[in-house]
């Protein structure tokens, strides 16, 4: 499982990696898709290949699939239709807000 993220994110950063680091520009993106760690690792490799030392962080904790049975037992409804959750779900995520992102940046993440 090497993909599961948006490869165009890496392609768009490649030409500006050195400038990002030199100018202290911080990058915040929602590019990890369903495989945050693979995206972060690919970015670290890209930066290393380009001779740029970047601190790359990921924010996790939004995946609620391990709590599916508990959430179904609470009677949670689908937010648009009001119908019960479907019997088969492939992803279920919560919005965590900006605080975890701000914390990653405060701890020194470049991306």
C-alpha positions in Angstrom: 0.0 0.0 0.0 2.2 2.8 -1.3 -0.5 5.1 -2.6 -3.9 6.2 -1.2 -2.9 9.8 -1.3 -2.8 12.6 -3.9 0.5 12.3 -5.9 -0.1 15.6 -7.5 0.5 17.2 -4.1 4.1 16.0 -4.3 4.5 17.0 -7.9 3.3 20.5 -7.1 5.7 20.9 -4.1 8.8 19.5 -5.9 9.7 22.7 -7.8 9.3 24.9 -4.7 10.7 22.7 -1.9 14.0 24.7 -1.6 12.2 28.0 -1.6 9.7 26.8 1.0 12.6 25.8 3.4 14.7 28.9 2.7 11.8 31.3 3.3 10.3 29.4 6.2 7.0 28.9 4.5 4.8 26.4 6.2 2.6 24.2 4.2 -0.7 22.7 5.4 -2.5 20.3 3.2 -5.2 17.7 3.2 -3.3 15.5 0.7 -3.0 12.3 2.7 -6.3 10.7 1.6 -6.6 7.4 3.2 -2.8 6.8 3.6 -1.3 9.7 5.5 1.8 7.9 6.5 2.6 6.9 2.9 2.1 10.5 1.7 4.4 11.8 4.5 7.1 9.2 3.7 6.9 10.0 0.0 7.3 13.7 0.8 10.3 13.0 3.1 11.9 11.0 0.3 11.2 13.7 -2.3 12.7 16.4 0.0 15.8 14.2 0.7 16.2 13.6 -3.0 16.1 17.3 -3.6 18.6 18.0 -0.8 16.0 19.7 1.4 15.6 18.8 5.1 11.9 19.1 5.9 10.0 18.2 9.1 6.8 16.5 7.9 4.0 15.9 10.3 0.7 14.1 10.0 -2.5 14.6 12.1 -4.3 11.4 12.7 -7.3 10.4 14.9 -10.1 11.2 12.6 -10.7 7.6 11.5 -13.8 6.4 13.3 -14.1 2.9 11.7 -13.0 1.2 14.9 -15.9 2.8 16.7 -18.5 1.9 14.1 -20.5 -0.5 16.2 -20.6 2.0 19.1 -21.8 4.8 16.8 -24.4 2.5 15.2 -25.6 1.5 18.7 -26.2 5.2 19.5 -28.6 5.4 16.6 -26.6 8.0 14.7 -28.2 9.0 11.4 -26.7 9.9 8.1 -26.3 13.6 8.2 -27.8 14.6 4.9 -30.7 12.2 4.6 -31.5 11.4 8.2 -31.5 7.7 7.4 -29.7 5.1 9.5 -26.1 4.5 8.6 -25.7 2.0 5.8 -24.8 -1.6 6.9 -21.5 -1.4 5.1 -19.2 1.6 5.5 -15.7 1.9 4.0 -14.7 5.1 5.8 -16.0 7.3 8.5 -14.1 10.3 9.6 -14.5 13.1 12.1 -13.5 16.7 11.6 -10.8 17.5 14.1 -10.5 21.2 13.6 -7.3 23.3 13.4 -5.9 22.8 16.9 -4.0 19.6 16.0 -2.6 21.2 12.9 -1.5 24.3 14.9 0.1 22.0 17.4 2.1 20.3 14.7 3.3 23.6 13.4 4.2 24.8 16.9 6.3 21.7 17.3 8.3 22.6 14.2 6.6 20.9 11.3 7.4 22.5 7.9 4.7 20.5 6.2 
